[in-house]
Amino acid sequence: MTLCSKAWAFRVTWPVLPPSARKRPALGFRVQQRLFRSTKSLPASVSGSIYTCDDSNAPRVRLFTKEGCTLCDKVKGVLVELKAPYPHCLEQVDITDKENAEWFDRYKYDIPVLHLDGKYWTKHRLTTEEAIRGLKAFGNGAFESQAGEPNAARMERK
């Protein structure tokens, strides 16, 4: 009998037993493993521009994220919905990239983290109302860096 998965194949050698005894493994079974792939592929970087804006005065939103972050996908969805009524550019920064080690040290426990034109905006979640409020404040020139910016490096003992 052969059981297969993406990375491993198992060949089980069954002793001569009645079918009812084959339902669960027992002592005496030999399992042979064979590795098909010797190295695990590295996760792809998700850094880069999501969309740009024609308006030169539009704010630049930076989303600090990593591959597989579902909260980040929700935040991105909120911002995409507001792209037309509140023009802005959206850029992702993958904190797991080597060149972003500083951001990883700061935000590793708190993604998603958002910056609005280089100023800390929010972390974890973003509602449509919060996004509109922040983008409007930027448009009025009243946006200030928000309190509560995470910094895991400062909080950890070294």
N, C-alpha and C positions, 0 to 999 in steps of 0.2 A: 504494500500500500504506500502511496506517495502523497504527502501533503505539501502544498506549495504556497509560498507567499512571495512578496517582491524580493526580499533579500535572502531568504533561507529556503532550503528544501530539506525535508526530513524523509528518511526512508525507515520505516518501521518493519522489523522482521518479526512476524507473529509466530509463536510456537503453535503446534498443532493442538488446537482447543476447539470445543464446540462453539458455534456462533454466539450463544448467550454469554460465554465467558470473555468474548472479545469486546464487549461494550466499554470496558474501562481498562486503563493500563494496570499492569500488575508487575510484581518483581519478576525479573528474568527477561523482560523485553529489552531488546537492543535498539537504540535510536542512533542513527548516524546523521550528522549534520554536514552540510557542504555549503560553504559561503560562495555565493555567486559574485558578489561585489566586495572587493577588499576595502574600499574606502567609501565613506558616506559623503554625499555631495554637500557642499557648503551652501547655506541659505543665500539667496540672491539679495543684493542690496535693493532697498526700496527708496533710496535717495533720488531726488530730482524734482523737476517742475511738474505739477499736476495740470495747471493751466495758467496762462498769462492773461494780461489785461491790456487793452489798447490805451486806457487812460493813464497818463504818466503820473497823475496825482493819486492814483488808487493805492490803497495800503497793500503791503506784502505780508501775507500770513505764512508763518513757518510752523509746520506740524512736525513735532519730534515724535518719532514712531519706530517700529521695527516690524519685520515680517510676521504676519499672523496676528497682529493686534486688532481684535474685533472692536474694541472701544474706539480705536483710531478710525476704523472704517465708518463708524456711526458719526463721528465728528466730521469726517470728510464729506459724508452725505449731507449733513446740515449746511456746510459751507458751499457745496455744489448747488444746492437749491437756491442759495442767496447770491449766486454769481451774477445774474442779470440785474436784479433790483439794487444790489449794493456791490458795485464792481470792486474786485480785489484779485490779487494774484495768490495762488496757493502753491507752496513748495513743501516737499517732504524732506526731512533729515532723518536718515537711518542711524540711530544711536549706536548700533552694533558695528558700524564700519570703523575700521582702524583710525581713520582721520577724524572721527567724531568721538574719540575717547573721553574728551572733556565733558561732552554732553551726556555720554553714558554714565560717567561718574556722578553727575548731578541728577539725572532723570530716570535712572534704571528702574526705580520702583513706582514711578508716577506717570508713565505714558498713558494716554497722549498728553503732551504739553504743547500749548500754543503761544506763539509770540506774534504780536501785531506791530509791524515795522520795528522790530528789534527790542520791543518792550514785552515783558511777561504779561500774558493775558489770562490764561486759565489752564487747568489740568483736569484730567479724567473724563469729564463730560462737558458737552456744550449744547444747550437748547437753542432752538431757533430764536427765541426772544433774547437770550443772552448774546447771541451772535449779532442780531440786529442792533442791540444796544451798543455793543463794542464798535461795530462798523460805523454807526451814526456818530458816536463820540469821536472817532478818528476823523470823520468828515468835518465835524465842527471844530476840530483842533483841541478837543477837550480830553482826549484819551491819555491816561497816565498809566504807568506800570502798576499792576495790581499787587496787592499784598498776598503773601502765602506762596511765593515761588519755592518749589522744592529744591533741596540740595542734599542729596544722600551722602555725598562725599564729606560734607561738613558734619553730618549727624553720626557717621560711622566712626568707631574707634580705630585708630591705626597704630 
